Amino acid sequence: IIILGGSIAGNGNIIPGVEFNFYMDPDAANLVLDRASSSGVLLTLMPMETILAHDLTTSWRWNTLAKINNTAVRFLNDLEKKQQERHPQSFYLPYDTFATAIMLSSKFVTKSQKLYCFVEN
């Protein structure tokens, strides 16, 4: 199970110290983390710091990545163009894309650690 959410270092994208996905339903997030831990299910938690550690700019996104000519990138361009128009940003923060990449191939995981995780209320 791959979970996109949470924060290891206390970064926040909703309010200080709180990541959006865990903020929206902290009880559900804590339940999933707790049940996985108690049942031995392996979770891969990708906190927001994973994305913040990469200096991807929207300039790179639209001047480099967008120019790749294949169906997947054209689809991504269509989706992300609407998002960029609604919420312009100078940094490219592809949270869902990173989570999908690690789901497709473990080679994208270059560093990991086993941790006990919980949602602090």
N, C-alpha and C positions, 0 to 999 in steps of 0.2 A: 504494500500500500504506500503510495506516495502522497504526502500532504504538502500543499503549498500554503504556508502560513506561519504565523508566529514570529517571534523575534528572540534571538539569543542574547544580543547585546543591549536590549532595551530601546532599539530604534522604533519609531512609529510612523505610520503614514496616514493615520486618522487623528490621533491625539498623541502627545509625547509618550513613548514607551509601548504603544499599542498598534499592532498590525491589523489591517482591515478584516481579513478572513476570520481571525480569532475574535476580533471585536464584535463582529456581527452575531456570533452565537458562541460565547465563551463556554457555556455549559456543555454544548455538543462537542466542542473541540476537546475539552477536558475529559469527557466521557470516552471519546475515541482513543485518546492517549492512554487513559487509565486501563481500559479494556484490553487494548493491544498489549500493554505491559504485563498485565496479570495473566493473559492467555498465551504469551510467548510469540505473538504475531509480530513479525518484523515490520517496522514502519520506517520509511525514509521521510524525514521532515526537512523540507527545504525552506528555511526561514528567509525573511526579506533581505538579510545581510548578504545572502548568496548573490543576489542581483546587484545590490549596492556596491559590492566589491569590484564590479566591472565598470569601467569608464566608457560606457557606450553612449554616444550622443545621438540626438535626432538627425544631425547632419550626416553621421555615418549611416544611420538607418536608411535615410532617403537617397543619399548619394552613392552608397555602395551596395548594401543589402537589397534595396529595392530594384536595382538594375539586373539582378540575377533573373534570367528568363526561364522560369519553369512554373508549372501549375501551382505548386505549393506557395512560392513567393508571391505570385500574382494574387492568390487568395488572401495571403497575409497582408499584402499591400492594401487590398480593398477593405479589409477589416480595420487595419490600423490607421488608415487615412481618415476614416470617420472619427475614430477616437482622438487622433491628433487635432482634427479640426475643432472638436468639441472642447478638448482639454489640452491646449498647446503646452508642451514641455520642452526644455532644452536637453534633457537626458532621456535616453531610450531605456525603459525599464520593462523588459519582456518577461514578466513573471511566469505567465502561462507557458510561454515558449520554452523557458528553461526547465520547467517541471515536465513538459512533454518530452524534451530531449533526454532527461535522465530516465524516463519511463521506457523510451525506445532503446537506449543503450547505456550500460553502466560505464562505458569508457568516458562519458562526460563527467563522471564523479571523480574528481582528482584529490579530494580530501574529505574524510568523514571521521566521525567519532561516535562511539556508543554512549548515549546519555539518557538519563531519566528525565523526561519532559512532562511538564504540567502547565496548566493555565493558572496564573496568579490572579486572584480576585481582589 
